[in-house]
Amino acid sequence: MVPIWMLHTPALSILPGLYATVSGIDLAVIGIILVASRILDGITDPLIGMMSDRTRTPVGRRKPWIVAGGLLCIVGVWFWFRPSPDTGALYFFLASVVVYVGWTMVEIPHSAWLSELSQDYGERSRIAGYRTTAIYLGYVIFWLGPFLPMFGSTEITPEVTSFSSYVVIALIIVTISWAVLKVPTGSGSRFETPSLKLAMRGLGANKPLRLYAAIILSSWIASGMVAGLYFFFISSYLSIPEKFGHIGVAVAAIGFLSASLWGWAGAKLGKHRMLAICNLSTVVTLIAMGLIQPGSNAFPAMLVIFSLSALFSAGSTVAYYGLMADVVDYDTLITNRSNAGSYYALISLFQKVGLGAGAGIALVISSLFGFDAQGDNEGAALIGFFVAFLGIPIILNLLATLLAMRFPIDERRQRIIRKRLDSRADRAAGAAHG
């Protein structure tokens, strides 16, 4: 997860802004590209999840996909992290597609692996916490890049992202090799893997999943809208582009340090309650961001507010992956089939569709109101910018908070589900041996 999330870190908050300013691509065009790439994800994500569930190899069903996806990410990041005056809209789109497909081939099997490493409610929270810790370590490493002495400032520039591509490639080679050779394949499932038609029918019939989808899409569309305009908020509105790295390191460090603690909190509080608390706290930080004014206090205010935002974002991420393992168990109970890969494909799909579509929508809204990535903005342009950057995301996070409180699978119900699943599997095993 460390190198994969080094790819994710600048995907929406930095690269679209760099391609707009360095390559001169119109904001609306970038927004359309982000949305179009998410339409492709709608095809590839469920397909890879299904195929991962059905893969059978001596090293398990998840590891071969992770290796193949890592190799594709290596090719994609080499081009994607190198914006220049000669890289136009088609270049940005094609490089994005290669990275996103490779990312999917790693992310979905890796996340499905979580449900196979443990069936315990609390331990799943802790595993999700460790996984999220690794995600934020990737953030930390990326944001430390501009502080290296070889660069003339702490701004995020094409030179910084180009150097980061070498780090990503090296870490993909090291960490994926380690995962394949050292990490257990997991217990797998004692239930059959369904056909594509049956799996899709099961997805539609799962009521907890439908509620989960509404929560995660609301939250991640909001996050995507904020991320899509973050570059311009810092550089154009607050006029502190040299502070990108400082804010990024602080945010990443807090997420890294808190992720494992959120795993413990999820086990104690209940993952759905923790998710509601985190979403509501995000609303508060967004409101606070709207009060920041350009000037000498902009950087310290942004540092504090975004650090708090990172704290609760880490909690949300832990909750999402932990809750999905419980949704998978519920589906297995009602269908007698194993859909872990397909269900975790939905997390990846919801995340990428939410973040990408949110960023794309925010960029298009800002463009329609006349916001100029390379010029001065005031009046209607700023109004449209803040509606997309903060107004709509606040509403979406409030919706996610209310829905999270209604999530039906808590620790007690998950233990009942697991007990019934284990009993069913033991009976089936006994009948087979009899």
C-alpha positions as CSV (number, residue, x, y, z in Angstrom):
1,M,0.0,0.0,0.0
2,V,2.9,2.4,0.5
3,P,3.9,2.9,-3.2
4,I,0.3,2.5,-4.4
5,W,-0.8,5.4,-2.2
6,M,2.2,7.4,-3.2
7,L,0.4,7.3,-6.6
8,H,-2.9,8.2,-5.0
9,T,-1.6,11.2,-3.0
10,P,-1.2,13.6,-6.0
11,A,-3.8,12.1,-8.2
12,L,-6.5,14.6,-7.5
13,S,-5.0,17.3,-5.3
14,I,-1.8,18.0,-7.3
15,L,-1.6,16.4,-10.8
16,P,-4.7,18.0,-12.3
17,G,-3.5,21.4,-11.1
18,L,0.0,20.8,-12.5
19,Y,-1.4,19.7,-15.9
20,A,-3.6,22.8,-15.9
21,T,-0.8,25.2,-15.2
22,V,2.2,23.5,-16.8
23,S,0.5,21.9,-19.8
24,G,-2.2,24.6,-20.2
25,I,-5.1,22.1,-20.3
26,D,-8.5,23.8,-19.6
27,L,-10.0,23.0,-16.2
28,A,-13.3,21.8,-17.8
29,V,-11.3,19.4,-20.1
30,I,-9.4,18.0,-17.0
31,G,-12.7,17.6,-15.2
32,I,-14.2,15.6,-18.2
33,I,-11.0,13.4,-18.3
34,L,-11.4,12.6,-14.6
35,V,-15.1,11.7,-15.0
36,A,-14.3,9.6,-18.2
37,S,-11.6,7.6,-16.5
38,R,-14.1,6.8,-13.7
39,I,-16.5,5.4,-16.3
40,L,-13.8,3.0,-17.4
41,D,-13.4,2.0,-13.7
42,G,-17.0,1.1,-13.7
43,I,-16.1,-1.7,-16.1
44,T,-12.7,-2.8,-14.9
45,D,-13.3,-2.7,-11.1
46,P,-16.1,-5.3,-10.9
47,L,-14.5,-7.4,-13.6
48,I,-11.2,-7.6,-11.7
49,G,-13.0,-8.4,-8.5
50,M,-14.9,-11.3,-10.1
51,M,-11.7,-12.6,-11.7
52,S,-9.8,-12.4,-8.5
53,D,-12.4,-14.4,-6.7
54,R,-12.2,-17.1,-9.4
55,T,-8.4,-17.3,-9.7
56,R,-6.7,-20.4,-8.4
57,T,-2.9,-20.6,-8.2
58,P,-0.3,-22.3,-5.9
59,V,0.3,-18.8,-4.3
60,G,-3.4,-18.1,-3.8
61,R,-5.9,-16.0,-5.8
62,R,-4.9,-12.5,-4.7
63,K,-1.1,-12.4,-5.2
64,P,-0.9,-12.9,-9.0
65,W,-3.2,-9.9,-9.6
66,I,-1.1,-7.8,-7.2
67,V,2.1,-8.6,-9.1
68,A,0.5,-7.9,-12.5
69,G,-1.0,-4.6,-11.3
70,G,2.2,-3.5,-9.8
71,L,4.0,-3.9,-13.1
72,L,1.3,-1.9,-14.9
73,C,1.7,0.9,-12.3
74,I,5.4,1.0,-12.9
75,V,4.8,1.7,-16.6
76,G,2.0,4.3,-15.9
77,V,3.7,6.3,-13.2
78,W,6.8,6.9,-15.4
79,F,4.6,8.9,-17.8
80,W,1.9,10.2,-15.4
81,F,4.3,12.0,-13.0
82,R,6.0,14.0,-15.8
83,P,3.7,16.9,-16.9
84,S,5.4,19.4,-19.3
85,P,4.3,22.0,-21.9
86,D,4.3,19.2,-24.4
87,T,1.9,16.8,-22.5
88,G,-1.6,17.6,-23.7
89,A,-5.1,16.3,-22.7
90,L,-4.7,12.9,-24.5
91,Y,-1.3,12.2,-22.8
92,F,-2.9,13.0,-19.4
93,F,-5.9,10.7,-20.1
94,L,-3.9,7.8,-21.4
95,A,-1.4,7.9,-18.5
96,S,-4.2,8.2,-16.0
97,V,-5.9,5.1,-17.5
98,V,-2.8,3.0,-17.3
99,V,-2.2,3.9,-13.7
100,Y,-5.8,3.5,-12.6
101,V,-6.1,0.0,-14.2
102,G,-2.8,-1.1,-12.5
103,W,-3.9,0.5,-9.2
104,T,-7.2,-1.5,-9.4
105,M,-5.4,-4.8,-10.0
106,V,-3.5,-4.2,-6.8
107,E,-6.1,-2.5,-4.6
108,I,-9.0,-4.8,-5.1
109,P,-7.3,-8.2,-4.4
110,H,-5.3,-6.6,-1.6
111,S,-8.4,-5.3,0.2
112,A,-10.2,-8.6,-0.4
113,W,-7.3,-10.3,1.3
114,L,-8.2,-8.5,4.5
115,S,-11.4,-10.6,4.9
116,E,-9.5,-13.8,4.4
117,L,-6.7,-13.1,7.0
118,S,-9.2,-13.0,9.9
119,Q,-12.9,-13.6,10.7
120,D,-12.8,-11.8,14.0
121,Y,-14.7,-8.4,14.3
122,G,-12.1,-6.7,16.4
123,E,-9.0,-8.1,14.6
124,R,-10.4,-7.0,11.3
125,S,-10.5,-3.5,12.6
126,R,-6.9,-3.8,13.7
127,I,-5.8,-5.2,10.4
128,A,-7.6,-2.3,8.6
129,G,-5.8,0.0,11.0
130,Y,-2.4,-1.4,10.0
131,R,-3.3,-1.2,6.3
132,T,-4.3,2.4,6.7
133,T,-1.1,3.2,8.6
134,A,0.8,2.0,5.5
135,I,-1.4,4.2,3.3
136,Y,-0.4,7.2,5.3
137,L,3.2,6.2,5.2
138,G,2.9,6.5,1.4
139,Y,1.5,10.0,1.9
140,V,4.4,10.9,4.2
141,I,7.1,9.7,1.7
142,F,5.5,11.6,-1.2
143,W,5.2,14.9,0.7
144,L,8.8,14.7,1.9
145,G,9.9,14.9,-1.7
146,P,9.9,18.8,-2.1
147,F,12.1,19.1,1.1
148,L,15.0,17.3,-0.5
149,P,18.0,19.7,-0.9
150,M,18.2,19.0,-4.7
151,F,15.1,21.1,-5.2
152,G,15.2,24.9,-5.1
153,S,11.9,25.4,-3.1
154,T,9.3,23.4,-1.3
155,E,6.7,23.8,-4.0
156,I,5.3,20.7,-5.8
157,T,6.8,20.9,-9.3
158,P,7.1,18.5,-12.2
159,E,10.7,17.9,-11.1
160,V,9.4,16.8,-7.7
161,T,6.8,14.4,-9.2
162,S,9.4,13.1,-11.7
163,F,11.7,12.2,-8.8
164,S,8.8,10.6,-6.9
165,S,8.2,8.3,-9.8
166,Y,11.6,6.6,-9.2
167,V,10.7,6.1,-5.5
168,V,7.3,4.6,-6.4
169,I,8.9,2.2,-8.9
170,A,11.5,1.0,-6.4
171,L,9.0,0.5,-3.6
172,I,6.6,-1.4,-5.8
173,I,9.4,-3.8,-6.7
174,V,10.4,-4.3,-3.0
175,T,7.0,-4.4,-1.3
176,I,5.1,-6.5,-3.7
177,S,8.0,-9.0,-3.8
178,W,7.8,-9.1,0.0
179,A,4.1,-9.6,0.1
180,V,4.2,-12.5,-2.4
181,L,7.0,-14.2,-0.6
182,K,6.2,-13.6,3.1
183,V,2.5,-12.8,3.7
184,P,0.1,-15.8,4.2
185,T,-2.5,-16.3,1.5
186,G,-5.2,-16.4,4.1
187,S,-7.9,-18.9,4.9
188,G,-9.8,-18.3,1.7
189,S,-13.4,-19.3,1.7
190,R,-15.1,-22.6,2.2
191,F,-18.0,-21.4,0.1
192,E,-18.3,-21.6,-3.7
193,T,-17.4,-18.6,-5.9
194,P,-20.5,-17.6,-7.9
195,S,-20.9,-16.9,-11.6
196,L,-20.9,-13.3,-12.7
197,K,-24.7,-13.2,-13.0
198,L,-25.3,-14.7,-9.5
199,A,-22.7,-12.3,-8.0
200,M,-24.3,-9.2,-9.5
201,R,-27.7,-10.4,-8.3
202,G,-26.3,-10.9,-4.8
203,L,-24.9,-7.3,-4.8
204,G,-28.3,-5.9,-5.6
205,A,-30.0,-7.9,-2.9
206,N,-27.7,-7.0,-0.1
207,K,-29.4,-4.2,1.9
208,P,-26.4,-3.4,4.2
209,L,-24.4,-3.0,1.0
210,R,-26.8,-0.5,-0.5
211,L,-26.6,1.6,2.6
212,Y,-22.8,1.3,2.7
213,A,-22.7,2.4,-0.9
214,A,-24.7,5.5,-0.2
215,I,-22.4,6.4,2.8
216,I,-19.2,5.9,1.0
217,L,-20.2,7.6,-2.3
218,S,-21.5,10.7,-0.4
219,S,-18.3,10.9,1.6
220,W,-15.9,10.3,-1.3
221,I,-17.6,12.6,-3.8
222,A,-17.3,15.3,-1.2
223,S,-13.6,14.4,-0.7
224,G,-13.1,14.5,-4.4
225,M,-14.5,17.9,-4.8
226,V,-12.3,19.2,-2.0
227,A,-9.2,17.5,-3.5
228,G,-9.9,18.7,-7.0
229,L,-9.8,22.3,-6.0
230,Y,-7.2,22.1,-3.2
231,F,-4.3,23.0,-5.4
232,F,-6.0,26.2,-6.4
233,F,-7.2,27.0,-2.9
234,I,-3.6,26.9,-1.7
235,S,-1.8,28.5,-4.7
236,S,-4.4,30.9,-6.1
237,Y,-6.6,31.9,-3.2
238,L,-4.3,31.7,-0.1
239,S,-1.2,32.4,-2.2
240,I,1.0,30.0,-0.3
241,P,2.1,27.4,-2.9
242,E,5.5,27.0,-1.1
243,K,3.6,25.5,1.8
244,F,2.1,22.5,0.0
245,G,4.9,20.2,1.3
246,H,4.6,21.5,4.9
247,I,0.9,20.9,5.0
248,G,1.2,17.6,3.2
249,V,3.8,16.2,5.6
250,A,1.8,17.3,8.7
251,V,-1.4,15.7,7.3
252,A,0.4,12.5,6.3
253,A,2.2,12.2,9.6
254,I,-1.0,12.5,11.6
255,G,-2.8,10.0,9.5
256,F,0.2,7.6,9.8
257,L,0.3,7.9,13.6
258,S,-3.4,7.7,14.2
259,A,-4.4,4.9,11.8
260,S,-3.7,2.0,14.2
261,L,-5.4,3.8,17.0
262,W,-8.5,4.1,14.9
263,G,-8.4,0.3,14.4
264,W,-8.6,0.0,18.2
265,A,-11.3,2.6,18.4
266,G,-13.4,0.8,15.8
267,A,-13.3,-2.4,17.8
268,K,-14.4,-0.5,20.9
269,L,-16.9,2.0,19.6
270,G,-18.3,0.1,16.7
271,K,-17.1,0.8,13.2
272,H,-20.4,2.5,12.0
273,R,-20.4,4.9,15.0
274,M,-16.8,5.7,14.5
275,L,-17.6,6.4,10.8
276,A,-20.4,8.8,11.8
277,I,-18.1,10.7,14.2
278,C,-15.4,11.1,11.5
279,N,-17.9,12.3,8.9
280,L,-19.4,14.9,11.2
281,S,-16.0,16.1,12.3
282,T,-15.1,16.5,8.6
283,V,-18.1,18.9,8.3
284,V,-16.6,21.0,11.1
285,T,-13.2,21.2,9.5
286,L,-14.7,22.2,6.1
287,I,-16.6,25.0,7.8
288,A,-13.4,26.1,9.5
289,M,-11.6,26.1,6.1
290,G,-14.1,28.5,4.7
291,L,-13.2,31.0,7.4
292,I,-9.5,31.2,6.5
293,Q,-8.4,34.4,4.8
294,P,-5.3,35.1,2.7
295,G,-2.5,36.6,4.8
296,S,0.1,35.8,7.4
297,N,-2.3,33.6,9.4
298,A,-3.3,31.5,6.4
299,F,-0.6,28.9,6.7
300,P,-0.8,28.1,10.5
301,A,-4.6,28.0,10.2
302,M,-4.5,25.7,7.3
303,L,-1.9,23.5,9.0
304,V,-4.1,23.0,12.1
305,I,-7.4,22.5,10.2
306,F,-6.1,20.2,7.6
307,S,-4.2,18.2,10.3
308,L,-7.5,17.6,12.1
309,S,-9.1,16.7,8.8
310,A,-6.4,14.1,8.2
311,L,-7.0,12.6,11.7
312,F,-10.7,11.9,11.0
313,S,-10.0,10.9,7.4
314,A,-7.8,8.1,8.7
315,G,-10.7,6.9,11.0
316,S,-13.1,6.9,8.0
317,T,-10.7,4.8,5.9
318,V,-10.3,2.2,8.7
319,A,-14.0,2.0,9.1
320,Y,-14.7,1.6,5.4
321,Y,-12.5,-1.4,5.0
322,G,-13.5,-3.0,8.3
323,L,-17.2,-2.6,7.6
324,M,-16.9,-4.2,4.2
325,A,-15.5,-7.4,5.7
326,D,-18.7,-7.6,7.7
327,V,-20.9,-6.9,4.7
328,V,-19.1,-9.8,2.9
329,D,-19.9,-12.1,5.8
330,Y,-23.6,-11.1,5.6
331,D,-23.7,-11.7,1.9
332,T,-22.1,-15.2,2.3
333,L,-24.7,-16.0,4.9
334,I,-27.7,-15.2,2.7
335,T,-26.2,-16.5,-0.6
336,N,-23.9,-19.3,0.5
337,R,-21.3,-18.0,-1.9
338,S,-18.0,-16.1,-1.5
339,N,-18.0,-12.6,-3.1
340,A,-15.1,-11.0,-1.2
341,G,-13.3,-9.9,-4.4
342,S,-16.4,-8.5,-6.0
343,Y,-17.4,-6.6,-2.8
344,Y,-13.9,-5.1,-2.3
345,A,-14.0,-4.2,-5.9
346,L,-16.9,-2.0,-5.0
347,I,-14.8,-0.1,-2.4
348,S,-12.2,0.6,-5.1
349,L,-15.0,1.5,-7.6
350,F,-16.8,3.7,-5.1
351,Q,-13.6,5.4,-4.1
352,K,-12.4,6.1,-7.5
353,V,-15.8,7.1,-8.9
354,G,-16.5,9.3,-5.9
355,L,-13.1,10.9,-5.8
356,G,-12.7,11.2,-9.6
357,A,-16.2,12.3,-10.3
358,G,-16.2,14.7,-7.4
359,A,-13.0,16.3,-8.6
360,G,-14.3,16.4,-12.1
361,I,-17.6,18.0,-11.1
362,A,-15.8,20.6,-8.9
363,L,-13.5,21.6,-11.8
364,V,-16.4,21.9,-14.2
365,I,-18.5,23.9,-11.8
366,S,-15.6,26.3,-11.2
367,S,-14.9,26.6,-14.9
368,L,-18.6,27.4,-15.6
369,F,-18.4,30.2,-13.0
370,G,-15.4,31.6,-14.7
371,F,-12.6,30.5,-12.4
372,D,-9.2,30.8,-14.2
373,A,-6.4,28.5,-13.1
374,Q,-3.8,31.0,-14.5
375,G,-5.4,34.3,-13.6
376,D,-7.0,36.5,-10.9
377,N,-10.4,35.5,-9.7
378,E,-13.1,37.4,-7.8
379,G,-16.9,37.9,-7.7
380,A,-18.9,35.1,-9.3
381,A,-15.7,33.1,-10.0
382,L,-14.9,32.8,-6.3
383,I,-18.6,32.1,-5.4
384,G,-18.7,29.2,-7.7
385,F,-15.3,28.0,-6.5
386,F,-16.4,27.9,-2.9
387,V,-19.7,26.3,-3.6
388,A,-17.8,23.4,-5.3
389,F,-14.9,23.4,-2.8
390,L,-16.9,23.6,0.5
391,G,-20.6,24.1,0.1
392,I,-21.6,20.8,-1.6
393,P,-19.1,18.7,0.3
394,I,-20.5,19.9,3.6
395,I,-24.0,18.8,2.6
396,L,-22.7,15.4,1.4
397,N,-20.8,14.7,4.6
398,L,-23.8,15.5,6.7
399,L,-25.8,13.0,4.6
400,A,-23.0,10.4,5.1
401,T,-23.1,11.0,8.9
402,L,-26.9,10.3,9.1
403,L,-26.6,7.2,7.0
404,A,-23.7,5.8,9.0
405,M,-25.8,5.9,12.2
406,R,-28.3,3.7,10.5
407,F,-25.9,1.0,9.5
408,P,-27.3,-2.4,10.7
409,I,-24.3,-4.6,11.3
410,D,-22.7,-4.0,14.7
411,E,-20.4,-6.3,16.7
412,R,-23.2,-8.4,18.2
413,R,-24.8,-9.0,14.8
414,Q,-21.5,-9.8,13.2
415,R,-20.6,-12.4,15.8
416,I,-24.0,-14.0,15.2
417,I,-23.4,-14.1,11.4
418,R,-19.9,-15.6,11.9
419,K,-21.2,-18.3,14.2
420,R,-23.9,-19.3,11.7
421,L,-21.3,-19.3,8.9
422,D,-18.9,-21.5,10.8
423,S,-21.6,-23.9,11.8
424,R,-22.8,-24.2,8.2
425,A,-19.3,-24.8,7.0
426,D,-18.6,-27.4,9.6
427,R,-21.8,-29.3,8.7
428,A,-20.9,-29.2,5.1
429,A,-17.4,-30.5,5.8
430,G,-18.8,-33.2,8.0
431,A,-21.2,-34.3,5.3
432,A,-18.4,-34.4,2.7
433,H,-16.2,-36.6,4.9
434,G,-19.2,-38.8,5.9
